[in-house]
Amino acid sequence: QLIDISRSLEGLPRHASTHAAGVVISKEPLVNYVPLQKNEDSIVTQFPMTTLEELGLLKMDFLGLRTLTVIRDTIEMVKKNRGVTIDFDSMEYDDPKVYELISKGETEGVFQLESSGMKQFMAELKPKNLEDIIAGISLYRPGPMDQIPRYLANRNHPESIVYDHPLLKPILDVTYGCMVYQEQVMQIVRDVAGYSLGRSDLVRRAMAKKKMDVMEQERKNFIYGIVDEEGNVIVPGALRNGLDEATANKLFDEMLDFANYAFNKSHAAAYAVIAYQTAYLKRYYPVEFMAALLNSFVDNLDKIAFYVQVCKKMGIKVLPPDINESDSYFTVVEDKIRFGLSAVKNVGLNMTMEIVSERERNGKFKSVVDFFERMQDSQLNKKAVESLIKAGAFSSFGVRRSQLLSVYDKLMENIKKNRNNNLNGQISLFGEVEQSHGVEFEFPDLEEFPKSRLLSMEKETLGLYISGHPLEEYMEDIPKITNATTLDFKVSEEEMFQPKLQDNQEVVIAGVIATKKIKFTKNNNMMAFVTIEDLYGTVEVIVFPTVYEKYSSIIKEDNPVVVRGKVSLKEEEEPKILCDEIKLLSQAIVKKLYLNLQDSTKIEIVKQILRKNPGNMPVVLKLNSKKLLAANRDLWVNGSKELIKQLYVVLGEENVKVI
């Protein structure tokens, strides 16, 4: 009975699903052709896609593409900033400098061409025209990738290309003897076997839908042709056009194999056009392009962090938010990119718009006091102000973050009281703050926080580091002790490939512990889920109980570490690392700061400098004798460039060495 019921259910639709981007088009109301139904907020057909096609209805997919927004925003910024109008419709796609950029692999942010594999392929291909880009995009896919070596070899040595029949040369010469596009198969069956345009399109559709049974049926038609009952030749076939049976079979086998990965040229050409446009914008208007690109990823901190590093590599400065220069999102300011205010934690878009609107109406803010006074009627609150201070948004006023954080709440309260007193017609001389046109507020004389604290505050309020990175002091040495970065764990939006790493592969990666979550196993043992962040993004690290017990003292947020472990790849999950070992980066990179202190009067000054730059780098002192002395742990430093510069000034460059 169970089997009988199962048989009756087999093949029935399991549920009603909707193609979110599929739109059916007809010349009359659809209800005249197909049954319709209401599905949540939209009306959908009750027939599936294949039935609709058999009825002769047109179904089109309308898909949103982030890159189109990037192109539009870049063009608008270029028009606003430079007064230049970019019109791709009237432009030739033959600029050698654009193809040079692509050939060099400088394609981060360029549509379809930014993965490491594609960059390498483009460097080998060295495209000189749009046709090369179209072919490259078609070939760099899971199936046709096997054709890449042959394609490159034929391109470099066209004299070695051999065609099975002269009829194939005009069809395949544009792709150097390789089958790359569905349109080429359509042309082959037309020119070699005499198919009509309509019948060749049926072959293309069978290929696109991977209908191998239909393709096999076409073999006979392709080789021998089709003759009706009255002897009329409907399709001549390859034999009638001069091919022998073996060559015809071989050619059809190649087309059949090609059907497994066929790509239509029109699709690839559309991709290539967008790829060229983005490469053009990056080549000639890099600042505007990168700003637009960053804006397209405002909800993706990993991407923002990655493209900020790309900007640095390109020589473009990305500046922290500024209360007088920032807009809501990333903007271009004098060939630099300024962070938007809406990205600051606890601020939000509405408050940002109020700040920008006030600035546009009444001019730039003259001071912190002026800002607070003018924004009294807004949604501004203490949490938002604290975040703006930590993000460095008030730094252009010449006030240190340490000073502002110590008094901002009192300052806001005093300004509010002053306003209330003025409204009541009272004169109030209070605290440090005077009336609107009085003496400026005097901030306490405090030293600025250490660089590490400032970076930590940027990370807290912006989600990433802007003015520097805790790993920067180690960047020369990290490649020597690691074999991976977070980039290796990512899959590009435009790619269908898995990350470069393999499941269970051993990796060593360096980064800062961004987050840590402790969980308890069934046996009540502690384990940790840790997020490691490097200059390019993040990756999750799972630390099981036995490993956690050994390294728990190291696993703390903001610690720069080196993690050794195995890659875990699972379907529908982000790649992870299963941790085997974790070390402090400063211990993994054994470097020491050597100071030659011949002048004893400078010892106290040097100690003060060292204590203001705490870290994990050991310090070795050479005093009046030749003997080297290891400094106490409380004098160990972070090894930053700023520290080294300060020591150069006090001791001289020849007396300061990091080895």
N, C-alpha and C positions, 0 to 999 in steps of 0.2 A: 504493500500500500504506500509506503514511504517513497519507493522508487517511482511509482505511478504518479504520485503528487509532484515529485521533483521533476519528472518529465514534462508535466503539464505547465510547470513554472519556467522551465528552461527556455531561454531566449526572449522572455518577456522583459520589457523595460523595468529596471529596478527602481528608478525614480525619475521625476521630471527635472531636468537640469536646463540652465539657460546659458547660452553663449553671450557673455557680458558685452562683447564689442561687436557682435554680428548684427548687421542691419539688413533686412529683406526689403527689396525695392521692386515695385510693380507700377504699371501705367494706370491701373485702376485701383480702387480700394482693395486692400488685401483680403477682406472678408469675402470678396467674390471668387477667390482662388483657394484659400486654405482656412481651416478652422482656427480661431484665435482664442486666447484665454488671458485673464488678468493674472499677473504674477507680481505680487508686492506692489511696486509703484509703476510698473510698466506693462505693456501689452506684448505678449509673445505668441509665436505660432505653435500649434500643437504638433506640427510635422517637424521631423529632424532635418538637418542640413542636406543630407543626400536626397531625401524625398523632394525637398524644395528645388534642388538642382534638376531632378528628373522632370519636374513640372515646368521647367524653363524659367524659374524665377531667379533674379540676381541677388546673391548674398554678398555683402561687402563687410570687411572688418575695418573698424575705425579705432586705431590704437594711438594713445597719447605717447609722445616722445619728449623726454626731458631736454634732449639736445636742441630741439627746435626752439624751446624757450630760451636756452642759453644763447643761441644765435640771435634771436630777436632782441634780447636784453643787451647783448654786446653792441649790436648795430645802433640801438637807441643811445647807449652810453657814448659811443664814438661820435655820434651826431651832436650830442649835448656838450661833450668835453672838447672836441676838436673841430666841430663844424664840418665834418666829412660825412657825405652820404654814401653808404655802401650799397650797391645794387648788383646782386649776384646774377640777376636775369640778363643783364647787359654785359656780363663779364666772360672772358674766355677762361677756360679751366686749364691753363697751360703755363702757369707761373713757375719757372724753374726753382725759385727760392722756396716755394711751398713744397715741391717735391724733394728738395734738399733737406728740409726739416723732417719730412717723413722718413727719408732714407737714413738720416742720422738717429732715428728712433726717439726723437724728442716729441713724442706723441701723447704724453699724459693729458687727458682731457679731450683728445681728438676721437671723434665717434668711430667706433669699431676698430681702432688701431692702437689702443693704449695698453693692451695686455703685454706681458713680457715676451710671450711667444710670438705675438703678431709683430712686435717691435723688431725682434730678431729676424723674422721673415722679411719684413720691409727693408731691413738693412741688407739682406742678401739679394732681394728682388731689385732694389734701387729703382723704384718706379719713375718713369719719365713722362707719363701722361695718364689721363683718367682711365684709359683702357686697362692699364697695369693695375690700378687700384681696384677696379671692378673684378678683374681676375683674381687678385690677391684675396679679396673678401670672400669670393666664391670658393677658393681652394682651402682657405684656413678654417676648415670645419671638420668634424670627426671623421666623415667618410673620405672626402677627396684629399685629405692631407697626404695620403700615400702618393698622390700625383705630384706633390710639390718638387721633389728632387728631379723628376723627369721634366717638369715644366721649366725649372731653372736651368737645367742642362741644355734643353732645346733652345731656350731664350739666348743663352750665351753662345751656343753653337748651332745656329739655324741651318747650317749646311748639312748637319747630320740627321735632320728630320726626314723620315721616310713615311710616305702615305701609301696605304693599301691600294688606293685607286686614285687616279687624277681628279675624279669628281670631288674627292674629299679636301683637296688643297685649298680651294677658295673658302671653304666652310671652316676649316680648323687652323688656317695659317695665323689668324688673329690671336689664337691661344697656343701657338707654337706646336701644333700637332696633337694637343691634348683635348679631350672632351671635357668641357667645364660647365657648359650651360644647357638647360633644357631646350632653348631655342636652336642650338646646334643640332640636337637630335631631330627636331622638327624639320630643319633644313635638309638633313641627311636623308630622311625618309621621303622628302619631296623630290630632291635632286637625284638620288640614287634609285629609288623604287617608284617614283612617279605619284606619290600620295598627293591628294588635294590639300589645301590649307586646312579645311575642316577636319579631315581625317588625321592629319599630322597633329592637330591640337588634341584629338582624342588620345593619341599616343602620349603626348605630353601630360595630359591629365592622369592617365594610367600610371605614368612614372611618378608624378607628384604625390599620388595617393598610395604609391607602393603596391599597385594591383598587378602582381607578378603573373597571375593566371591570364589576365588580359594581354599582357606583354607577350607571353608565350604563344597565345593565339595569333598574335600579329606576325610571328616569325614566318609562318607559311605565306601570309599575304606579302610580307616584305621581300621574300626571296622569289616566290613564284608568281606573285601578282594575283589579281582577282578578275575572273572572266564570268560574265553572266550566262544564263541558259541559252541565249541566242548567239553566244560567241563574241559578244562585245567586250573589249578590254576595258575594265573599269579602273584597275590599277596595274600598270605594266609590270612591276616587280624588278628586282635588281638584275636578274638574269637577262631580261630583255634589254637592259641598259648597259650590258657589256661586262658585268661581274661574273666570275665563276662561282659555283655553289659553295666551295670551301671559303673563299674570301667573303661572300655574303653572310655565311654562317658566323664567321669570325667577327665580322663587323657588328652583326646583331648581338652576339655574345657580349661584345664590349659595351653596346648600348644597354643591354640588360643589366650588366654589372653596374654601369653608370646610374641606372634607375634607382639604385639603393641610396644614392646621396645627391641626386640631381638638384640643381639650384637654378632658378630662372634668372636670366641676365637682367631683366627689368628691375627685379628686386635688388640685386647686387648693385646695379647702376644707381638706384635711388640712395642706397647706403653710401656709395662712393661719392656721390654729389655732396651729401651732408658731411662726409669725412673731409673732403676737400675744403668745404666752406669753413669748418671748424679749424682745420690746419691753417687756412689763409688768415683767419682772425687771430690765431695764436701767433703766427709769424709777424703780422704787421701791427696788431693792436693787442699785445700780450697782457697788458695791465687790465684793460677793459674786459678781455676774454676771461681772464682768471677770476676777476671780481664776479662776473656773471655766473661762472662755473661754481664758485663758492656759494653764491646765493641759491643755486639750484639744489644744494645739499644742506640747507640750513637745519634740516631735521636729522642729519646723519653725521654725528661727530667724528666717526672714523674717517669718512670721506673728507670732512673739513680738515682734520689733522693731516691727512695725506697731501691734500692740495696746498695747504700752507707750506709744507716742506717742498713741494714742487715749485712754489713761488720763490722760496729762498734759493733753490737751485738755479732758477732763472734770473736771480738778482733783483727780484721784486720784493720790497719790504711790505710785510703785513703788520700794520700798526694796531695797538690795542684800542678799545673804544675811547672816544674823547667827547666830552660833553658839548664842545663847540664845533666839532668837525663831523662827528658821526651822524649818519642818517639812521633809518630803521634797520637797513641791511648793509651788506658790504658795499662800499662806494670807492671811487677812484679819487684820490687827492694828490695832485702833483706827482703823477707816475708812481704813487704808492697806493696800497689798498688799506682802507680804514675799516676796522671791525664795526659792525652795526650795534646800536644800543639795545635792540630787542633781543640780542643773543645773551645779554647779561641776566643771570638768574635773579628772579623776583622783580624784574622790571616789566617785561612784556611789551606787546605791540602798542596797546592803547596809551600807556604812559610814555612810551617813546615818541609817539605821534604828538602828544601834548608838549614834550620838550622841544621837538623840532619845530612845531608850530609857533611856540613862544619865541624861539630864536629867530625865525623868519619874520615875525611881526615886529619885534623890538630890538633886533640885533643880538650879537653874541653876548654871552654872559661874561661880565668883567671880573668876577671873583666867585669863590664858593658862597660867600655871603649874598652876593647879587643873585646867584642861582636859587638859593633857598628862599629869598624874599620874593622873587618873581614867580616861583612855582608853588606858592602857598595854597593857591586855589585849585591845584591839580590833585591827581590821585597819589602824588608822591608820599611815600611813607618811609619809616626808619629802616625797614628791611631792604627796600630798594636802594636807599642812600648807601647803606653799608656795602651792598653788592657793587654799586658803582664805584665806591672808594677802592674796594679790593681789586676790582678789574682795572684800576688805573685811569678811570674816566676823568678825574679831576687833576691829574698830574701836570697838565699844561699850565695850571695856575701857580706852579712853583711851590706847592704845599706837599709835604711828604705824606705817604699813606699812614705812617705811624702817628703823625700829628692829627690827621683828620679822624682816624678811628678813635682817638682818645677823647675827642670833644664834640663830634658831630651831633650827638643826641642833645647835648646841652645847648649847642648853637641853634639847632632847630627850635627848641623850646623857647629860648630867649627871643628869637625873631618873632615867634608866634605871640609871645607876651607883649613885645614891643608894638606889634600891630594892633592888638586888642586895646592897649593903653592909648594909642593914637586915635583909634576909633572912638574911644570914650572921651577924647579931648584932654587927656591927661599927659603930663610930661613925666617921663620915667627915665631916670638914669640908673642903669642896672648893670651888674656884672661887667663882662668884657665887651658886650655888644651894645652899641649905641643906636640911635635912630638911623633910618635909612640913609640919611645924608651925613652921618657922623663918621667917626674914626673906624677904620677897618678892624675886624676882629683879630686879636693877637693870639696866635697859636702857640702852644707850649713848645719849647725848644727840645725836641726829641730827635734822636738819630733814626735814620730810616731802617726798616727791617732788613735782615740779611737777604741776599738774592734768592736763596732757597725758599724763604718764607713768602717773598713776593710772588715767586712762581707758583707756589702752593695756593696762594689766594687767587691767582689767575685761573688755575685749574678748577678751583672750587666754584668760581662765579661764571666762567665761560665754558667749562667742560673740557678745555684743552689749554696747553701752554702756548703763549704768543711771543713774549719778549725773549724767550729762551726755552731751554728744556733741561731737566736734571741729567739727561744722558749726554749732553753736548760735550762735557769735559772728558768723556770716555770714548767719543766717536772714532778717534784714530785707532783705538785698541779693540773695540767691540768686534770688528770683522775677523780679528785674529783668533778669537776664542768662541765664536758662534758659527753656525752653519745655516741659520734661517732668520727671517724677520716676519712680522705679522703680515706683510704683503703676500708671503707664500701661502697663507691660509685663506686668502680671499678669492672669490670668483667674481669676475667682472660682470656687470649687468648685461652686457651685450654678448657674453660668451656662454657656450654650452659645456665648457670643460670643467673638470674637477680641479681643485688646487694642485699645485705642482708636487706637493708632498703625498706620500703613499701611506696607507693605513699601517700602523705599527712601526713606522720609520722613526729612528732615533733623531731627535733634534736638540740643538742647544740654542737658546734664544735669550737675549738680554732685554730688560725693560724695567719700568717702574711699576710697583704694585699699586694699581689704581683703586681696586676694591677687594674686599675680603669678606666672605660669608662663612661662618662656622656652622656645621651641622653635626648631628650625632647619629651614629649608625645604630642598628638594632641591638648591638652589644654595648651601646652607650659609649662608644669610642668617638673621639673628635676627629673630624676631617674638614677640609677647607675647599671652597670654590673661589679661586683667585683670578682676577682680571689683570693681565700683564699688558702694559702700554709701552710701545716704543715710538719712534718719530713718525710712524706711518699708520698706526692704528692699534687695535687691541686683539687679544686672543684669550680664551678662557683656559685656565689651568686647574685640573682637579688633583688635589693632594689627599691621598688616602691615609688612613689612620697611622700606619707604621711610619710613613714618610713625614707626616705632620708632627708626630711626637718628636722626631729627630730635629726638625727645622722650625718648630713653632716660634722660637725666639726671633727668627729672621723674618717670618711672614707677617710683616706690618705694612700698613698703607704708607705710600710715599717712599718706601725703600727701593733703591735701584738694585736689581738682582740679576743673576744668571740662572736660568732654569734648564735642566737637562731632563728629557722625558721622551715618551713615545706618542706619536700622532694617533688620534682616534678619529676616524672618518665613519660617520653613519649617515644613512639616507635621511634627508629632510632635517638634518641638524648641522649647526655650524661646526667646523673642525675644532677639535680641542687637543690639549696636551695632557697626558697622564704623567704626573711629575714623579721622577725618580730621585732627583737631587736639586737642591736650591742653595745658592751662595750669594752673599753680598757681592755686588759688582766690584766694589773697591778691593775685596779680598781675592776675587778671581783675576783682576788686573792688578798685579803686584807692582805698584809704583810708589816711590817715596819722594818727599820734598827735602832736598839738601840745601841748608843755609850756612854760608860761611860768615860767622859773626866775629870779625876781628876787632870791631869797635864795641867795647862793653857798654858804652853809653846808649847804644841802640837796642839793647836786649829788651827793655821794658816796652819800647815802641813796637818791636817785632811781636812780642807776646800779645799785645793788644790787638794787632792786626790778625794774628792767628786765631785768637778767641772769637773774633767777630765773623770768622769764616769756618765754623765747625764742620767737620766731615769725617770721612773714614780713611783719609790718606795719612800714613805715618810721616812724621817729621824727624829729620836727622840734623843735629846741630854740630857745627865745627867751631869751637871757641878759640882761645888764644893758642892752644896747642894743636898738634896734628890729630889728636884723638877725636873720634866721632862719638857723639852722645845721642842716644835715642830719646826724643822728647816724650813727656808724659802723655797719656791718652787724651787728656783734656786740651792738649795743644794740636791734636790732629785736625786736618783741614779738608775742605772740599776740593781743593786743587783748581778752582775756577780761574778763568783768564783775568778777572778783576783782581783777585788776590795776588796773582803773580805780578801784575802791573804795579800794585801797591808796594810789593817787596822790592821790585826793580828800583823804584824811586828811593826807598830807604837804604837798600844795601848795594845797589848797582847790579846790572844784569849779570855780570860775571860771577856774582856770589849767590845766585839763585838758580838751582837746577832741579828739574823733575825727571827722575830716571826710574 
